[in-house]
Amino acid sequence: MVAIVFSNTLKTNKLTGLIKFVFGGFIVAVIFSPYNLLDLPNFLRSMGYESDVALGRYVAFYTRQFIDTVPVIFQSMKIFPYALGWPIFLLGLGGLFILSWKNRGYNLLRFALLIYFIPNAFVFAKWTRFMAPVMPILLLFVVLFLLEIKVIKIIKIIIIIVSILPGLAYLSIYQNPDVRFQASEWIYQNIPVGSKILSETANVVDIPLASYYSYNRYKNYKVLSFDFYNLDESLALQYDLQKAIEEADYIFVPSRRIWANHTCIQNQKSKISLRRSFSEASKNQKLNEKCKKLEQKYPILNQYYDDLFSGKLGFKLVKEFESYPKIDLFSKTIYKIPDEAAEETWSVFDHPVIRIYKKM
């Protein structure tokens, strides 16, 4: 904004205006992020690393969910339906494709959407945040589409009500305590002090979370945050895992981050279907190629989660915490959106599903 104002201070030709715009943008960038210049080598290295991650030249453990994903299809199934809700997403597509292609205003909006969406949809790392600039434009198409379609007024009202339901449901996530606090309180009340707990590394925070009232219990739990990402490549980790399983009283699965990206167990709404074993799934002729590759590449990891979810490991699921978007009426849930299957960062950092297993 400063650059735009700066470029219009004087009546100049287009080239001079462009130069002023670029110069103004540079000044603003330096003012608000001076260390980019003060430590230029590190800044360039950081940008190089992030570029390699985004383009898939380097596959980090946190980008494995994007392996073999199909551009546009992935965003259409894993991002927009959850970030906008299916009604808004479909209405936005209706406006994008059905509204008149002879209207210059509509076409300008289409250009603004596509010029950003196309290059970013085809990068390797398809995070939800990469699509954030597109969403306001889709909302504009929703409004324009509703204004243009010829249906009776009551139908439009129903469409609008249905469209806002997902947004209202998402408020519930932030109207209740964070699911990690809920899980921590349950742990303090139900898991004995001194228990040995096998958990997973590389989540936002480890549970249980320390609190003022339960610090003494917190410091007396023996929690092992285990590196499952490199399990199949390290004999030492395989040995350590076997020992940890033998000693553990409880196993925590603090999010879907590892099992959903490395195994053939698909995200499911129910606990029963979640425990579907790989051997059962392999009988299904429709088992996709990606799933087979995962089982071949991470056989030990697949076996671990297969045994854990099926009960063969000697642990049973005793508690599951989730904070799915929902609408309650008179203390009953009338509408819920299970969103664990969304792009990982949508739920894992914000409202993960936490599963707690106890040794039988």
C-alpha positions in Angstrom: 0.0 0.0 0.0 2.8 2.4 0.9 4.5 1.6 -2.4 1.3 2.4 -4.4 0.8 5.7 -2.6 4.5 6.5 -3.1 4.3 5.8 -6.8 1.3 8.1 -7.3 2.7 11.2 -5.5 3.6 12.8 -8.8 2.2 12.7 -12.3 4.7 10.6 -14.1 4.9 8.3 -17.0 4.3 4.5 -16.6 8.0 3.6 -16.4 8.8 6.1 -13.8 5.7 5.0 -11.8 6.8 1.4 -12.0 10.3 2.3 -10.8 8.8 4.2 -7.8 6.5 1.3 -7.1 9.4 -1.2 -6.9 11.6 1.2 -4.9 8.7 1.9 -2.5 8.1 -1.8 -2.0 11.9 -2.4 -1.4 11.9 0.4 1.3 8.9 -1.1 3.0 10.4 -4.6 3.0 13.7 -3.3 4.5 11.9 -1.4 7.2 9.7 -4.3 8.3 12.3 -7.0 7.9 15.8 -5.5 8.1 17.6 -8.7 9.0 17.0 -10.0 5.5 19.6 -7.5 4.4 21.7 -7.5 7.6 22.2 -11.3 7.3 21.7 -11.7 3.6 23.6 -15.1 3.3 21.4 -16.8 5.9 18.3 -15.2 4.3 19.2 -16.6 0.9 20.0 -20.0 2.3 16.6 -20.0 4.1 14.8 -19.0 0.9 16.7 -21.7 -1.0 15.7 -24.3 1.6 12.0 -23.2 1.5 12.0 -23.2 -2.3 13.4 -26.7 -2.3 10.7 -27.9 0.1 7.9 -26.2 -1.8 9.0 -27.5 -5.1 9.7 -31.0 -3.9 13.4 -31.0 -4.6 13.8 -31.8 -0.9 11.1 -34.0 0.7 11.1 -33.2 4.4 9.3 -35.4 7.0 6.5 -32.8 7.2 5.8 -32.8 3.4 5.5 -36.5 2.9 1.7 -36.1 2.8 2.1 -34.5 -0.7 3.9 -37.5 -2.3 1.9 -38.6 -5.4 -0.8 -36.1 -4.9 -2.6 -34.7 -7.9 -2.6 -30.8 -8.3 -6.0 -29.2 -8.2 -7.7 -32.5 -7.2 -5.8 -32.4 -3.9 -6.9 -28.8 -3.2 -10.5 -29.6 -4.3 -10.8 -32.5 -1.9 -8.5 -31.8 1.0 -8.4 -28.0 1.3 -11.4 -26.0 0.0 -14.2 -28.2 1.3 -12.8 -27.9 4.8 -11.6 -24.3 4.7 -14.7 -22.9 3.1 -17.3 -25.7 3.5 -18.7 -27.7 0.7 -21.7 -25.3 0.0 -19.5 -22.2 -0.3 -16.9 -24.1 -2.4 -19.5 -25.4 -4.8 -21.2 -22.1 -5.1 -17.9 -20.4 -5.7 -17.2 -22.9 -8.5 -20.6 -22.1 -9.9 -19.9 -18.5 -10.0 -16.4 -19.0 -11.5 -17.6 -21.2 -14.4 -21.2 -20.3 -15.0 -21.3 -16.5 -14.7 -21.1 -14.6 -18.0 -17.7 -14.8 -19.7 -18.5 -11.6 -21.5 -18.5 -9.5 -18.4 -15.2 -7.7 -18.0 -15.6 -7.4 -14.2 -16.2 -11.2 -13.8 -13.3 -11.9 -16.1 -11.0 -9.6 -14.0 -11.9 -11.6 -10.9 -11.3 -14.9 -12.8 -7.9 -13.6 -13.9 -7.0 -12.5 -10.3 -7.9 -16.0 -9.0 -6.3 -18.0 -11.7 -3.0 -16.1 -11.9 -2.4 -17.0 -8.3 -4.1 -20.4 -8.1 -2.5 -22.1 -11.1 1.2 -21.7 -10.1 0.6 -22.4 -6.4 -1.7 -25.4 -7.0 1.1 -27.2 -9.0 3.9 -26.9 -6.4 4.8 -30.0 -4.5 3.9 -28.6 -1.0 0.2 -28.0 -1.2 -0.4 -26.5 2.2 -3.7 -24.9 3.1 -2.1 -21.5 3.7 -0.9 -21.4 0.0 -4.6 -21.2 -1.0 -5.6 -18.5 1.5 -5.4 -15.6 -1.0 -7.8 -17.4 -3.4 -10.6 -17.8 -0.8 -11.8 -14.2 -0.6 -12.2 -14.2 -4.4 -14.2 -17.4 -4.3 -16.5 -15.8 -1.8 -17.0 -12.9 -4.2 -18.0 -15.4 -6.8 -20.5 -16.9 -4.4 -22.2 -13.6 -3.8 -22.3 -12.7 -7.5 -23.6 -16.2 -8.3 -26.4 -15.9 -5.8 -27.3 -12.4 -7.2 -27.4 -13.7 -10.7 -29.2 -17.1 -10.4 -32.9 -17.1 -11.1 -34.6 -19.0 -8.3 -37.4 -18.2 -6.0 -36.5 -16.2 -2.9 -37.1 -19.0 -0.4 -34.6 -21.2 -2.3 -31.9 -18.5 -2.0 -32.6 -18.2 1.7 -32.2 -21.9 2.2 -29.0 -21.9 0.2 -27.6 -19.1 2.3 -28.5 -20.8 5.6 -26.9 -24.1 4.4 -23.8 -22.2 3.3 -23.1 -20.6 6.7 -23.5 -23.8 8.7 -19.9 -24.9 8.2 -18.7 -21.5 9.3 -20.8 -21.6 12.4 -19.6 -25.1 13.1 -16.0 -24.1 13.1 -16.6 -21.6 15.8 -17.1 -24.5 18.2 -13.4 -25.3 18.0 -12.5 -22.0 19.6 -15.5 -21.8 22.0 -14.2 -24.9 23.9 -10.8 -25.6 25.6 -8.1 -26.7 23.2 -8.2 -30.5 22.7 -4.7 -30.8 24.0 -5.7 -29.2 27.3 -8.7 -31.5 27.5 -6.5 -34.5 26.9 -4.0 -33.3 29.5 -6.6 -32.9 32.2 -7.9 -36.4 31.5 -4.3 -37.8 31.7 -3.8 -36.1 35.1 -7.0 -37.5 36.4 -6.8 -41.1 35.0 -3.1 -42.1 34.4 -1.1 -42.9 37.5 2.0 -40.9 38.4 5.1 -42.7 37.3 3.5 -44.3 34.3 5.8 -44.8 31.3 4.3 -43.3 28.1 5.4 -43.9 24.5 4.5 -40.9 22.4 5.5 -39.4 19.0 7.9 -36.7 18.0 7.4 -33.6 15.8 3.9 -32.5 16.9 3.3 -28.9 17.9 3.6 -29.7 21.6 3.9 -32.9 23.6 1.1 -34.0 25.9 0.4 -33.8 28.7 0.8 -30.1 28.9 2.2 -28.7 32.1 -0.1 -26.6 34.3 0.2 -24.7 37.5 -2.1 -27.1 39.3 -0.7 -30.3 38.0 3.0 -29.7 37.7 4.0 -32.2 40.3 2.1 -34.9 38.4 3.5 -33.7 35.0 7.1 -34.0 36.0 6.6 -37.5 37.3 5.4 -39.0 34.0 8.0 -40.7 32.0 7.1 -39.6 28.4 9.3 -40.8 25.5 8.7 -38.7 22.4 9.8 -41.3 19.8 11.2 -40.6 16.3 8.9 -42.8 14.1 9.9 -40.9 10.9 13.2 -42.7 10.6 12.1 -46.0 12.1 12.5 -48.1 8.9 16.0 -46.7 8.2 17.5 -47.2 11.6 18.2 -50.5 13.3 18.9 -48.6 16.5 15.4 -47.0 16.5 13.8 -50.4 15.8 15.6 -51.9 18.8 14.6 -48.8 20.9 11.0 -49.1 19.9 10.7 -52.7 20.8 12.2 -51.9 24.3 9.9 -48.9 24.6 6.8 -50.9 23.8 7.7 -53.5 26.4 8.2 -50.9 29.1 5.3 -48.6 28.2 2.1 -48.5 30.3 0.4 -46.2 27.7 0.9 -45.2 24.1 -0.2 -41.8 22.9 -1.0 -41.1 19.2 -1.1 -37.2 19.5 -2.2 -36.6 15.9 -2.7 -38.2 12.5 0.7 -36.8 11.4 2.6 -40.0 11.2 0.2 -42.9 10.7 -1.9 -41.1 8.1 1.1 -40.2 5.9 3.0 -43.4 6.2 0.6 -46.3 6.4 -2.2 -47.9 4.6 -4.7 -47.1 7.3 -7.0 -44.4 6.0 -8.6 -41.6 8.0 -12.0 -42.9 9.1 -14.8 -41.4 11.2 -15.2 -44.3 13.6 -12.8 -46.0 15.8 -13.8 -49.4 14.5 -13.0 -48.7 10.9 -9.8 -46.9 12.0 -8.5 -50.3 13.3 -8.8 -51.9 9.9 -5.6 -53.9 9.4 -3.4 -53.7 6.4 -3.8 -57.4 5.7 -7.6 -56.9 5.4 -7.2 -53.8 3.3 -4.8 -55.6 0.9 -7.6 -58.0 -0.1 -9.4 -55.1 -1.6 -8.8 -54.9 -5.3 -9.2 -51.1 -5.2 -6.3 -50.6 -2.9 -4.5 -47.7 -4.5 -0.9 -47.8 -5.7 0.2 -45.1 -3.2 -0.9 -47.3 -0.4 1.1 -50.2 -1.7 4.2 -48.0 -2.0 3.8 -46.8 1.6 3.6 -50.4 2.9 6.7 -51.3 0.9 8.7 -48.3 1.9 7.7 -48.3 5.6 7.0 -51.9 6.4 7.9 -51.7 10.1 6.0 -48.5 10.6 3.0 -50.1 8.9 3.2 -53.1 11.1 3.5 -51.1 14.3 0.3 -49.1 13.6 -1.5 -52.1 12.2 -0.7 -54.0 15.5 -1.5 -51.0 17.6 -4.9 -50.2 16.1 -6.0 -53.8 15.9 -5.0 -54.6 19.5 -2.3 -57.1 18.5 0.4 -54.9 20.2 -1.2 -55.5 23.6 -2.8 -52.1 24.0 -6.4 -51.0 23.8 -7.9 -47.6 22.9 -9.2 -46.1 26.2 -9.8 -42.5 25.2 -10.1 -40.4 22.1 -10.2 -36.6 22.0 -11.4 -34.7 19.1 -12.6 -31.2 18.5 -14.4 -31.5 15.1 -16.4 -28.5 14.0 -19.9 -29.0 15.2 -23.2 -27.3 16.0 -25.0 -28.2 19.3 -28.6 -27.6 20.1 -30.0 -28.3 23.5 -26.8 -30.1 24.5 -27.0 -32.5 21.5 -24.8 -32.4 18.4 -26.9 -31.9 15.3 -24.2 -31.2 12.8 -20.5 -32.3 12.8 -17.7 -32.1 10.3 -15.1 -34.8 10.9 -12.0 -33.0 9.3 -9.1 -35.3 10.3 -8.8 -36.2 6.6 -8.2 -32.6 5.6 -4.7 -31.4 4.6 -2.5 -32.1 7.6 -1.9 -28.5 8.8 -5.6 -27.8 8.9 -6.1 -30.0 11.9 -2.8 -31.2 13.3 -1.6 -27.8 14.5 -5.0 -26.5 15.5 -7.3 -29.3 16.7 -5.7 -32.8 16.3 -7.5 -36.0 17.2 -5.6 -37.5 20.2 -5.8 -41.2 20.9 -4.7 -42.9 24.1 -3.9 -46.6 24.4 -3.5 -48.6 27.6 -1.5 -51.8 28.0 -3.9 -54.7 28.5 
